[in-house]
Amino acid sequence: MFLDRDGTLNVPVVTAGLPEPPRSLAAFQLFPDAAAGCRTLAEAGYVLVVVTNQPDVGRGTLAAEVVEAQHRQLRQWIPELARIEVCYDSGRDPATASPRRKPEPGMILDAAVALGLDLSRSWLIGDRWRDVDCGHRAGVRTIFIDLGHAESLRSPPHFTVRSFGEAVAVVLREPNRPATPPSGGA
């Protein structure tokens, strides 16, 4: 189970209709259903991996120490997390873009190798087009949490929901079968 961070597990800061990461540890807050949902997924046998772009570190507008402190807090709140994959690529120079920066699937591929995961039976839950496209490129099923951001999806997710709790319910009701191309979401 691959999980985006900002807007999926924790509450994002929204500016001009687009989400941004919290700028401090004090501003880093989980959605009310995140910890219980992760516990439920872990109890169902899923290995939980966070995959998060943190481009503001690469841009020099957020200290890596802040993100690392947030991740320590996240592990305390959600001890079921097996791994946190982070990409600090700023995304400003396409010529030097990291294969780990979503929508590229590098973080998922790296975690799958390290943890011996079967991507054909995996999921990605996220709230941005980059998450959905990353999941498709990695060959996993995708769930889009629609928080009403001022951006459009570039490809359809397998499922669309309004909260992390709803995403967990989708995973639990769906058979554990290999991913297939989405039919337009549900």
Secondary structure, DSSP 8 states (H G I E B T S, - for coil): -EE-SBTTTB--EEETTEEE--SSSTT--B-TTHHHHHHHHHHTT--EEEEEE-HHHHHTSS-HHHHHHHHHHHHHH-TTEEEEEEE---S--GGG--TTSTTS-HHHHHHHHHHT--GGG-EEEESSHHHHHHHHHHT-EEEEE----SS--SS--SEEESSHHHHHHHHHHS--------SS--
